[in-house]
Every structure is written in structure tokens, then in C-alpha cells.
Amino acid sequence: MSRVAEPPTPAETEALDAYSRAVMAVADRLTPSVASLRVMRRTRGGQMPAGAGSAVVLTPDGFMLTSAHVVGRSSAHGRAGFADGREDRFEVVGRDPLSDLAVVRTDGGALDEAELGDADDLRVGQLVVAIGNPHGYAGSVTAGVVSALGRSLPARDRTATRMIDDVIQTDAALNPGNSGGALVNGTGEVVGINTAVAGIGLGLAIPINTTTRRIVSALMRDGRVRRAWIGIAGGARPLPPRIAALVGRDNAVEVVEVIGDSPAARAGLRAEDLVVAIDGEPVRGVDDLQRLLSEDRIGADVNLSVVRGGEPRGVMVRPEELSAR
């Protein structure tokens, strides 16, 4: 004999109602700010469909943020559709495959801009809502929680591979076409750009934080992101206790490989060196290394504090521009 399910208690009903109200409020607030993108690519014979995704409105005059893999190429263009049935033509302003972010701009105006939050404030277990506009089906909404923080996601362009750090993992399911859409916290702030489905019921999002805000600003201003490059591959590792006590932190980046004829090779960096600081700023992991190798260090002498054979030393490196490789 099957057991009859117990009806929810008043407290459970109230909790479910509160959850539903929170999700509905976020959906009502953000759905007008999320567009569907139908991407076209120019060919010799005209143009052809090149994919679809979603985008988040950044400014009322037409700038929108999406995933670089959604638009595919800087020369792509297409149509942006909104929840109210409006359609505008868009062009790609700039894309950065190494962060999987791109900025497009419509030829219309008077858009409902989304409010950007800070993913650094997220906590595991926090309510998040994924909002997309896949294939023009306005307001695709899924809800869940932050499953994990600090994940890494490999990103590539034609000349380089980079790990996108601090990626948000959530169990808010991402439907096809949701890439480029918004991951939103319970107060309606966009804290991530949905970028991939890692498995059934599992999604990833590029965080909105200080680093990605700089990338977005560079794309809006210049159409590209300039990065310094020294030519090493490495990973985070714990420091020996004596060195940890000396530098005041527990982790550094171990050099696994030095690229031939790179700034690092010319400066004498070696495999197994531990990079603990750049110009005195701490390096605890690959994300610190990538953040500190910013545009203003291209062509400038940079002091790498390293540990070699258990002893600290300084190495002067002059980074080059990554895109030149």
C-alpha cells in the first residue's frame, strides 16, 4: 500500500512561497534586460547563420554583454530580440576568447540596462537565477544555488590558452541558447554570464568582478583586451614552511614550463621556480599572476620575486603583448 504524502506544514508553505516570490521578482526585473542573439556570418555568397545565444544589456544606448563563443568572430552580426517583441540589428564591438566575453551593440536605443553586482560576494548555497532568451523564447528562467566557487575553465584563442579563474558553478540548469545570459543573485544583480553546460543540471558562469569589469571596459573602449605575456606555464602549490613564514603567505605559482625565446626564458626563469610576487604584489595562484600581468606592464621592466632551491631571489622580466604572439 503506497504511503500518502504528508501535506506541507504552514512553515514549509511560507518558505516555498518566499522562494517563489524571490525568483519571480528577479525574473520580472531582469527579463527585459536579456536579449536573444541570432548570429550571422558574412560569406562570399552573402551571409549564413552562425549560432544563437543570449546577451545582457549593459547600457540604455545599446551595449550588451555576451559570451565570446556565442558570437564566434569579431566580424559577426545579427539580430537581437527582446521580451517585448522588439528586434534590433547588432554588430560585435569586441570579443575576448581568453575570458569568453564579448560586447555587442544594437542599432536601437532605450534599452533596459541590467544592474551588475560583484561575484566576490557570493557564497556557496546562495540562491541564484539563470535568465536567458534562447532562440527568442523570452524569459527562460531556472533557479538553484551556487554549488561551488573558484572553479577554473580553460579558454583558448588561436595563439594562447588561459584558465578563467573563479568561475561560478551552479545547479541552475542552463537550456540550449542560454550561453551569454545572466546569472543573477536574489536582489536582481547580475553576478555572472552563463557560459557552458558542464553536465545535466550543472552550469558554469563567468563571474562579474573587478577583473571582468576591466575586460568589459576595454572591449567597449578599444574592441580588444591587451595582456602582458612572459611565457611560462604553471600552477599553484604550497610554499615550504620556512619560505611561507618569510613571505607571509602559504601559496605561490610553480613554473612548470618556460617557453623558448620568451621574456621569461631570456630573463633566466627556470622550471620549478616559485613565483611569490610581481613588483611586490603577492602571487598566490594563477589568477593573481594573470591579473597582475596587465596592459600597463607590456614593455616595462617587472620584478618577479621567486624562490629557487629554497632561496628567494629577484628576476627582472620585460613582458611582451600576448596578441603579438
Residue pairs with C-beta under 8 A, 6 or more apart in sequence:
8 16
19 127
19 143
22 127
22 186
23 127
23 129
23 141
23 143
25 188
26 129
26 131
26 184
26 186
26 188
27 129
27 131
27 139
27 141
29 188
30 114
30 129
30 131
30 182
30 184
30 188
30 190
31 83
31 131
31 138
31 139
31 141
32 82
32 83
32 84
32 112
33 56
33 57
33 111
33 112
33 113
33 114
33 182
34 54
34 55
34 56
34 57
34 83
34 114
34 131
34 132
34 133
34 139
34 181
34 182
35 54
35 55
35 56
35 57
35 64
35 80
35 81
35 82
35 106
35 133
36 52
36 53
36 54
36 55
36 80
36 81
36 82
36 133
36 134
36 135
36 136
36 137
36 138
36 177
37 52
37 53
37 54
37 55
37 66
37 70
37 71
37 78
37 79
37 80
37 90
37 104
37 180
38 49
38 52
38 78
38 79
38 80
38 81
38 136
39 49
39 50
39 51
39 52
39 53
39 70
39 71
39 72
39 76
39 77
39 78
40 47
40 48
40 49
40 50
40 76
40 77
40 78
40 79
41 47
41 48
41 49
41 50
41 72
41 73
41 75
41 76
42 75
42 77
50 72
50 73
50 76
50 78
51 70
51 71
51 72
52 70
52 134
52 135
52 177
53 66
53 67
53 70
53 71
53 134
53 177
53 178
53 179
53 180
53 181
54 66
54 70
54 132
54 133
54 134
54 177
54 178
54 179
54 180
54 181
54 182
54 194
55 64
55 65
55 66
55 70
55 80
55 104
55 133
55 180
55 181
56 64
56 65
56 66
56 114
56 180
56 181
56 182
56 190
56 193
57 63
57 64
57 111
57 112
57 113
57 114
58 64
58 65
58 103
58 113
58 114
58 116
58 216
58 220
59 111
59 113
60 109
60 110
60 111
60 112
60 113
61 109
61 111
62 88
62 90
62 105
62 106
62 107
62 108
62 109
62 111
63 93
63 103
63 104
63 105
63 220
64 80
64 90
64 103
64 104
64 105
64 106
64 111
65 101
65 102
65 103
65 180
65 193
65 216
66 101
66 102
66 103
66 104
66 179
66 180
66 193
67 100
67 101
67 102
67 179
67 180
67 193
67 194
67 195
67 206
68 95
68 96
68 97
68 99
68 100
68 101
68 102
69 97
69 100
69 179
69 195
70 102
70 179
70 180
71 92
71 95
71 102
71 104
73 92
73 95
74 92
74 94
74 95
74 223
75 92
76 92
77 89
77 90
77 91
77 92
78 89
78 90
79 87
79 88
79 89
79 90
80 87
80 88
80 89
80 90
80 104
80 106
81 87
81 133
81 136
81 138
82 88
82 111
82 133
82 138
83 133
83 138
83 139
86 108
88 106
88 107
88 108
89 106
89 107
90 104
90 105
90 106
90 107
91 104
91 105
91 107
92 102
92 103
92 104
93 102
93 103
93 104
93 105
93 219
93 220
93 223
94 102
94 103
94 218
94 219
94 220
94 222
94 223
94 224
94 225
95 101
95 102
95 103
95 219
96 102
96 215
96 218
96 219
96 224
96 225
97 155
97 156
97 157
98 155
98 156
98 157
98 160
98 162
98 164
98 225
98 227
99 155
99 162
99 164
99 206
99 212
99 215
99 225
100 153
100 155
100 164
100 193
100 195
100 206
101 193
101 206
101 212
101 215
101 216
101 219
102 180
102 219
103 216
103 219
103 220
114 182
114 190
115 188
115 189
115 190
116 189
116 190
116 208
116 213
117 185
117 187
117 189
117 190
117 191
117 208
118 189
118 191
118 208
118 209
118 210
119 166
119 168
119 191
119 192
119 207
119 208
119 209
120 166
120 207
120 209
120 210
121 191
122 128
122 146
122 149
122 168
122 185
122 191
122 207
123 146
123 149
124 145
124 146
124 147
124 148
124 149
125 145
125 146
126 145
126 146
126 185
126 186
127 143
127 144
127 145
127 185
127 186
128 143
128 144
128 145
128 146
128 168
128 170
128 172
128 183
128 184
128 185
128 186
128 191
128 192
129 141
129 142
129 143
129 172
129 183
129 184
129 185
129 186
130 141
130 142
130 143
130 144
130 170
130 172
130 173
130 174
130 178
130 181
130 182
130 183
130 184
130 194
130 203
130 205
131 139
131 140
131 141
131 181
131 182
131 184
132 140
132 174
132 175
132 177
132 178
132 179
132 180
132 181
132 182
132 194
133 139
133 140
133 177
133 181
134 140
134 175
134 176
134 177
134 178
134 181
135 176
135 177
137 177
140 175
140 177
140 178
140 181
142 172
142 173
142 174
142 175
143 172
144 170
144 171
144 172
144 173
145 170
145 171
145 172
146 168
146 169
146 170
147 169
147 170
147 171
147 202
148 169
149 166
149 168
149 169
150 165
150 166
150 167
151 166
151 167
151 168
151 169
151 204
152 163
152 164
152 165
152 167
152 286
153 163
153 164
153 167
153 195
153 196
153 204
153 206
154 161
154 162
154 163
154 164
155 161
155 162
155 163
155 164
156 162
159 322
159 323
159 325
160 229
160 322
160 325
162 290
163 286
163 287
163 290
164 206
165 285
165 286
165 287
165 290
166 207
166 209
166 287
167 195
167 204
167 205
167 206
167 207
168 183
168 191
168 192
168 204
168 205
168 206
168 207
169 198
169 202
169 203
169 204
170 183
170 202
170 203
170 204
170 205
171 201
171 202
171 203
172 183
172 203
173 197
173 200
173 201
173 202
173 203
174 181
174 194
174 196
174 197
174 203
178 194
179 194
179 195
179 196
180 193
180 194
180 195
181 193
181 194
182 190
182 192
182 193
182 194
183 190
183 191
183 192
183 193
183 194
183 203
183 205
184 190
184 191
185 191
190 208
191 205
191 207
191 208
192 205
192 206
192 207
192 208
193 205
193 206
193 208
194 203
194 204
194 205
195 204
195 205
195 206
196 203
196 204
197 203
197 204
198 204
206 212
211 291
214 294
215 225
218 224
218 225
218 226
218 295
219 225
224 323
225 295
226 295
226 298
226 321
226 322
226 323
227 290
227 293
227 294
227 295
227 298
227 321
227 322
227 323
228 293
228 294
228 295
228 297
228 298
228 302
228 319
228 320
228 321
228 322
229 262
229 263
229 293
229 319
229 320
229 321
229 322
229 325
230 262
230 263
230 264
230 267
230 269
230 293
230 302
230 317
230 319
230 320
231 258
231 259
231 262
231 263
231 264
231 265
232 255
232 256
232 257
232 258
232 259
232 262
232 264
232 269
232 275
233 255
233 256
233 257
233 259
234 253
234 254
234 255
234 256
234 257
234 275
234 286
234 289
235 253
235 254
235 256
235 286
236 251
236 252
236 253
236 254
236 284
236 285
236 286
237 251
237 252
237 253
237 254
237 274
238 244
238 250
238 251
239 247
239 249
239 250
239 251
239 252
239 274
239 276
239 307
240 310
242 310
243 274
243 276
243 307
243 310
243 312
244 250
246 312
247 276
247 277
247 282
247 305
247 312
249 276
249 282
249 284
250 284
251 284
251 285
252 274
252 275
252 276
252 283
252 284
252 307
253 274
253 275
253 283
253 284
253 285
253 286
253 288
253 289
254 272
254 273
254 274
254 275
255 264
255 269
255 270
255 271
255 272
255 273
255 274
255 275
256 271
257 271
258 264
258 265
258 269
258 270
258 271
259 265
262 320
263 317
263 318
263 319
263 320
264 317
267 304
267 315
267 316
267 317
267 318
268 315
269 304
269 306
269 315
269 317
270 308
272 308
273 306
273 307
273 308
273 315
274 306
274 307
274 308
275 283
275 289
275 304
275 305
275 306
276 282
276 283
276 305
276 306
276 307
276 312
277 283
277 304
277 305
278 289
278 292
278 293
278 302
278 303
278 304
278 305
279 292
279 302
279 303
280 303
280 305
281 288
281 292
282 288
283 289
283 292
293 319
297 319
298 319
298 320
298 321
299 318
299 319
299 320
299 321
300 318
300 319
301 316
301 317
301 318
302 316
302 317
302 318
302 319
303 314
303 315
303 316
304 314
304 315
304 316
304 317
305 312
305 313
305 314
306 312
306 313
306 314
306 315
307 313
